[in-house]
């Protein structure tokens, strides 16, 4: 029974709205930006004047911040963020 409880805690799901308006840190704990939107299963993060997109599977709730975990392709993250920003801008006009 204890093993089941431990596994359930490890597998805790974060609700989509819990990803928004949170500071996001890299794997070393350095704040890199703030989460501003969800695009399917991708968290959109504002980094300076730009946006990046990180798949939810690479994000963990570290209490006060969301932390990027594991390896991810930063070029792909920039591409996802740019595509989202372009769609967002078209919808605002």
C-alpha positions, 0 to 999 in steps of 0.5 A: 500500500505504501508503494502505491501512495508513493507512486501516486505522489510522484505522478501528481498531475498539475492542472493547466491553470496551475502552469500560468503566471509562474516563474520558470527556472532552468535545471540549475534553479536560475529564473529564466522567465514567466509562464504566460500561456498554454498551447496544447501540452506546451507551456509558453514562457516569456523570456525577455521580449521573446517567447519559448515553448516547453512541453509539459513533460519537461516541466515540474512544479518545484513549489514556488517556481516551475522547473525545467527538467531533463533535456530539451531542444532550445532551438525547438523551444524558440520555434514553438514560442515564435509560432505561438506569438505569431498566432497570438498577434494575428488574433489580437488585430 
